[in-house]
Amino acid sequence: MTEYNILICGVGGQGTVLASKIIAAAAMECGYTVHSAETIGMAQRGGPVTSHVRIGDEAYSPLIAKGGADIILAFEPGEGIRDLPYLKDGGMMLVSEKSVMPVTEALMPSGYVGGEAVKYLSGLRNVHIARTAAVEERFGSMKFLNITMLGALSASGALPIDREVLLSVMKRSVPEKFLKVNTEAFELGETLYSE
């Protein structure tokens, strides 16, 4: 593989960095060269978090250029819109339908409505909306959104990493006491991806 770029975005607390580390480790297990980096703004306060994962022999630096992402995995729809310029022509975005009120909205209300962001994104080509309300319904919390989204991404077939490798790395990356619920979250994600 020459180059494959995955941008993961969300807000602080959604597990964006863990998801990027799982993808990067799984790609390395598959024998690929991997570079990754995070750009974090006010992450502890619900601010934007963006992780870049670059896979392949011609991915020379860790940051993805605008128009260079093969995949954008968006844990929050507003952040998906913010990072849309990174998606390459023919690239794919997988976005959670559940919005999180940004900290800036709480401080200076501008009228952010996550549903409007989802509506906008759903009208774009190559954007797939993951019906992640099922995460809260199933687990009583959105804490497992990141692993659910990894399962959905795996089911999409867009990731150049075998499902079993990704699942194995995920299982080694979470605390043992949360292994069962994270495995269930991954499997739930696989059911949420639809063309």
Secondary structure as UniProt FT lines:
FT   STRAND          4..11
FT   TURN            12..13
FT   HELIX           16..29
FT   TURN            30..31
FT   STRAND          34..40
FT   HELIX           43..45
FT   STRAND          48..55
FT   TURN            57..58
FT   TURN            66..67
FT   STRAND          69..74
FT   HELIX           77..82
FT   HELIX           84..86
FT   STRAND          87..96
FT   HELIX           103..107
FT   HELIX           114..122
FT   TURN            125..126
FT   STRAND          127..130
FT   HELIX           133..139
FT   TURN            143..144
FT   HELIX           145..156
FT   HELIX           163..173
FT   HELIX           176..178
FT   HELIX           179..192
//
